[in-house]
Amino acid sequence: MSASDHPILEYLSFRLDRLSELSKAAGSKYYEDEFGVTVRDLRVLRLVALEPGLTLSRLIELSLLEKTQVSKLVSALVRQGLLCRQIGELDARQINLFLSAEGERMVKRTYERGNTLEKALLATLTEAELKTFNRCIDKLTETLERRAQGAAGEPGRVGRKRAA
């Protein structure tokens, strides 16, 4: 059977998933060896640094990770002393998340090293290729976000053409 009989390998979503998984695996190995944290741990820490006091539901929304996974990551990071939980001032049913002093130091150190790793990976592309790549990612993301918003506002409209 030819590749055209099995187009999954050519689908954009598959190719992006593969690139993402390879990138996360390489990053996780590096960050685990050097800092003792995974890429997913760092995603949580960096998002809390970006938005101190965010709630668990907001973290789930931003992280693009599953609820149970985020909950486990947060608990582990609290046990490691990198993250702090605080009962919400406005709503005692909510838990707000903050970095500990050690968590802040960890985020700073990992960003410094992460920038180096990112540059090394992207050095594979020429400057023109990188600009095109970023433009394409932005364009595809915007298209899918618009479609998702349209789907939320107008059920049944996504993917259907209007009659002329």
Secondary structure in CASP SS format (residue, H / E / C, confidence):
PFRMAT SS
TARGET T0000
AUTHOR 0000-0000-0000
METHOD secondary structure of the structure
MODEL  1
M C 1.00
S C 1.00
A H 1.00
S H 1.00
D H 1.00
H C 1.00
P H 1.00
I H 1.00
L H 1.00
E H 1.00
Y C 1.00
L H 1.00
S H 1.00
F H 1.00
R H 1.00
L H 1.00
D H 1.00
R H 1.00
L H 1.00
S H 1.00
E H 1.00
L H 1.00
S H 1.00
K H 1.00
A H 1.00
A H 1.00
G H 1.00
S H 1.00
K H 1.00
Y H 1.00
Y H 1.00
E H 1.00
D H 1.00
E H 1.00
F H 1.00
G C 1.00
V C 1.00
T C 1.00
V H 1.00
R H 1.00
D H 1.00
L H 1.00
R H 1.00
V H 1.00
L H 1.00
R H 1.00
L H 1.00
V H 1.00
A H 1.00
L H 1.00
E C 1.00
P C 1.00
G C 1.00
L E 1.00
T E 1.00
L H 1.00
S H 1.00
R H 1.00
L H 1.00
I H 1.00
E H 1.00
L H 1.00
S H 1.00
L C 1.00
L C 1.00
E C 1.00
K H 1.00
T H 1.00
Q H 1.00
V H 1.00
S H 1.00
K H 1.00
L H 1.00
V H 1.00
S H 1.00
A H 1.00
L H 1.00
V H 1.00
R H 1.00
Q C 1.00
G C 1.00
L C 1.00
L E 1.00
C E 1.00
R E 1.00
Q E 1.00
I E 1.00
G C 1.00
E C 1.00
L C 1.00
D C 1.00
A C 1.00
R C 1.00
Q C 1.00
I E 1.00
N E 1.00
L E 1.00
F E 1.00
L E 1.00
S C 1.00
A H 1.00
E H 1.00
G H 1.00
E H 1.00
R H 1.00
M H 1.00
V H 1.00
K H 1.00
R H 1.00
T H 1.00
Y H 1.00
E H 1.00
R H 1.00
G H 1.00
N H 1.00
T H 1.00
L H 1.00
E H 1.00
K H 1.00
A H 1.00
L H 1.00
L H 1.00
A C 1.00
T C 1.00
L C 1.00
T C 1.00
E H 1.00
A H 1.00
E H 1.00
L H 1.00
K H 1.00
T H 1.00
F H 1.00
N H 1.00
R H 1.00
C H 1.00
I H 1.00
D H 1.00
K H 1.00
L H 1.00
T H 1.00
E H 1.00
T H 1.00
L H 1.00
E H 1.00
R H 1.00
R H 1.00
A H 1.00
Q H 1.00
G H 1.00
A H 1.00
A H 1.00
G H 1.00
E C 1.00
P C 1.00
G C 1.00
R C 1.00
V C 1.00
G C 1.00
R C 1.00
K C 1.00
R C 1.00
A C 1.00
A C 1.00
END
